[in-house]
């Protein structure tokens, strides 16, 4: 099976040795996105909600560059430096997803790149 790198300038450029996403067959594996502004490559200003919205917008850009939509996401992983933000993640996620929601994990971590409070990755399957 061949694999194809997915890249878009509408999401932050990779800050390491990885692709924004890899398409293998009809499955797309999304690399983790943190709340970097794609133009400045700096963390977005604002509170946790602003960071969460930016992460979803970054994921959306990569998903769309792959030819998909959030409706195609089957698995979403959310990494939080403070699990007290779990309810806010649910609230913001509700703006981007409709039922059936993807399978999901929310994982508490000690730290994230660039001091981010939230990071997400996922898997989508294209028809």
C-alpha positions in Angstrom: 0.0 0.0 0.0 1.3 3.4 -0.9 1.3 6.3 1.5 1.0 10.0 0.7 1.9 12.9 2.8 -0.8 15.5 3.3 0.4 19.1 3.7 -1.4 22.5 3.8 -0.3 26.0 4.6 -3.7 26.5 6.3 -2.3 24.6 9.3 1.0 25.0 11.1 4.1 23.6 9.4 5.6 20.5 11.0 8.0 21.5 13.8 9.8 18.2 13.7 10.4 15.1 11.6 6.7 14.3 10.7 4.0 15.1 8.2 0.8 17.0 9.0 -1.0 13.7 8.0 -0.3 10.5 6.1 -2.9 8.9 3.8 -2.7 5.1 3.5 -5.4 3.7 1.3 -8.6 5.4 2.4 -7.4 6.1 5.9 -5.7 9.3 7.0 -3.6 9.5 10.1 -3.5 13.1 11.5 -0.5 14.2 13.4 -1.0 16.1 16.7 -2.0 19.7 16.4 -1.2 22.3 19.0 -2.7 25.8 19.0 -0.1 27.4 16.7 -1.2 30.1 14.4 -0.3 28.9 10.9 0.9 32.3 9.7 3.1 33.2 12.7 3.9 29.7 14.1 3.3 31.2 17.6 0.8 29.9 20.2 -2.5 31.8 19.9 -3.2 34.4 22.5 -6.0 33.9 24.9 -7.4 31.4 27.3 -7.9 27.6 27.1 -11.0 28.0 24.9 -9.0 30.0 22.3 -6.3 27.3 22.2 -8.9 24.6 21.8 -10.6 26.4 18.9 -7.3 26.9 17.2 -6.5 23.2 17.5 -9.8 22.3 15.9 -9.2 24.8 13.1 -5.8 23.4 12.5 -7.1 19.8 12.4 -10.0 21.0 10.1 -7.5 22.5 7.6 -5.5 19.2 7.4 -8.7 17.1 7.2 -9.9 19.2 4.3 -6.6 19.1 2.6 -6.9 15.3 2.7 -10.3 15.5 1.0 -12.3 14.8 4.1 -14.4 16.5 6.7 -14.9 16.2 10.5 -17.7 13.7 9.7 -15.0 11.3 8.5 -13.0 11.3 11.7 -13.4 7.9 13.4 -10.9 8.4 16.3 -9.8 11.5 18.1 -7.2 11.7 20.9 -7.1 14.8 23.1 -4.1 15.5 25.3 -4.6 18.0 28.1 -2.2 19.5 30.6 -5.1 20.0 33.0 -8.0 17.6 33.0 -10.1 20.3 34.6 -10.6 21.6 31.1 -12.4 18.4 30.0 -15.9 20.1 30.1 -14.6 23.0 27.9 -13.2 20.6 25.4 -16.6 18.9 25.2 -18.3 22.3 24.7 -16.0 23.4 21.9 -16.0 19.9 20.3 -19.8 20.2 20.0 -19.4 23.1 17.6 -17.4 21.0 15.2 -18.9 17.5 15.4 -22.4 16.0 15.0 -23.5 12.6 16.0 -22.3 10.0 15.6 -19.3 11.4 17.4 -15.9 9.8 16.8 -14.4 7.4 19.3 -12.2 9.5 21.6 -9.7 9.5 24.4 -8.8 12.4 26.7 -5.4 12.0 28.3 -3.8 14.0 31.0 -0.1 14.8 30.3 2.6 16.7 32.2 3.4 19.1 29.3 3.0 19.7 25.6 5.3 21.2 22.9 5.7 25.0 23.1 3.8 25.2 26.4 0.4 24.4 24.8 -2.4 23.4 27.1 -4.1 21.1 24.5 -3.0 18.8 21.6 -5.2 16.6 19.4 -4.6 13.9 16.8 -6.9 11.5 15.0 -7.8 9.1 12.3 -10.3 9.6 9.5 -11.6 7.2 6.9 -12.5 8.5 3.5 -15.3 7.0 1.4 
